[in-house]
């Protein structure tokens, strides 16, 4: 079987990728936000899985894969601003955001911007994975200054977290191309501080976390309940920080449960909530 190709959302947008065959009649969309050092391709396999008929998209940050020569934004808020601009074209039907680790914070900040601009109603659910609530603790608590570590110590940290990039980390040439993006991601996460103000989120939020995650505790994940006035659900899984790679079937089953209600909502009302 030939490898699934990554196709851009629009010819002029490097920020978004979709997986699987085109699905213009899909009842909903799942938009995925990668972890620190991650890329859109991390979610490649999800495009071929049954996710309640949803079309699968992923955000592609600068500084990796096809964008490896592009400059990374100076801070997470600037990154969220750019992603928000690019995502507006996808909000013509019910949408669910899924963000893992750093991606959870990026997804949250994008949703805050959409809510402030009266576009947040299109996003029916925010799933935050492997990340503490931003209003309670900084993401990656206990790993401050990771972007300042030398290569060997940074690689050791990534392996400790269970990063799915073991092949890149063990190849000197590949890791020299990979680590700059990791450093940029850690830098903006470590300097991130949520901004005060703005309308409160009313979107339903579900937090996923690995029960053996040494970077993010179950209590930290549960604190996302304070980030929204919508419903909150906490789901735990066996495994560590990258539990979703260890138990993909369990994760996809949980995502289907989140997506099914979104696929039954009239798409004509996507922006009216």
Secondary structure, 3 states (H helix, E strand, C coil): CCCCCCEEEECCEEEEEEECCCCCCCCCEEEEECCCCCCHHHHHHHHHCCCCCCEEEEECCCCCHHHCCCCCCCCHHHHHHHHHHHHHHHCCCCEEEEEECHHHHHHHHHHHHHHHCCCHHHEEEEEEECCCCCCCCCCCCCCCCHHHCCHHHHHHHHHHHCCCCHHHHHCHHHHHHHHHHHHHHHHHHHCCCCCCCCCCECCEEEEEEECCCCCCCHHHHHHHHHHECCCEEEEEECCCCCHHHHCHHHHHHHHHHHHHHHHCCCHHHCCCC
